[in-house]
């Protein structure tokens, strides 16, 4: 079990502790509380009971053994307690002067961050139960649709990364719409579509969001719900199949960075260039064949357009420094290149 947990989380620890007291009449020095993880409807597994440590008394038996608030007890004297009733777990501690427990807990130095890489359900259950202090949560390479991801207790989350999870719907992340403090959300490398995001309207509820990344999904257009996130500063839609950015982008007046490279854009709407705070625009590797209108009036500091039929570079002030010849002219050879450059000079 230790190998499973340590390979799954870099900041979650599985450890053993031995509690000792001089007499059964003395207190163990902590409060044991039980929480339930209720599986989604239709799941035939029984509820899992998680016993968590609270109110550790200074200098008590639990404190001396190294127990911390929000530690989860998963075994007592080698016996698993994950499917035991709370009262039965309490009985294991009764009339004892020494007892050995196995615990899952967040390390002191990383109590605000958890990083999950492969699937490890025992650790996931622990997080859903005691993750109310987490600020950053990373779920990577998990089969999200088969797990009970429940963020309803994590009301302090500022950053959430759900990447490489083959996710087709946000309904598999219960409580996502309740994260009023969420600032950064990354949903890269999944299988999300415009239709699904439009029907669920989960993203529209994240009113505090300042950074959203939906790269490497299957989007063919910009989901309309994004235009309700008026606090967005950074938006990444790279590596999808988006064919245009609608004028509604003008609703996101706080945007400073837009990344839409490796899509199927053929032009850029003037509303993009009119965004008052836009500093970085990346539209590399699309199908843009003409210079964006109103480019000369923008405050852009960085502009990436390489890999398009029409390519330009920009300096830190957003002024055009160089125009490259189009791909089709290159294919016609040196005479055509010379003719095009002469036409530009004239």
Protein Blocks (a to p, Z undefined) as FASTA:
>chain_A
ZZmmmmmpmkbccdddddddfbfkbcehiacddddddddehiabdcddddddehiaehia
klmnopaehiacfbgehiafklccfklmmmmmgopabdcdddddddfklmmbccdfbdcf
klmmmmmmmmmmbfbdcdehiafklpccdfklmmmbfbdcdehklpabfklmghklmmmm
bmbdcfehiabdfklmmmnommmmmmmbcbdcfehiabfbdcfklmmmmmbfbdcfehia
bfbdcfklmmmmmbmbdcfehiabfbdcfklmmpmkbmbdcfehiabfbdcehklmpccf
bdcfehiabdcdddfkopafbdcddfklmmnojklmmmmmmmmmZZ
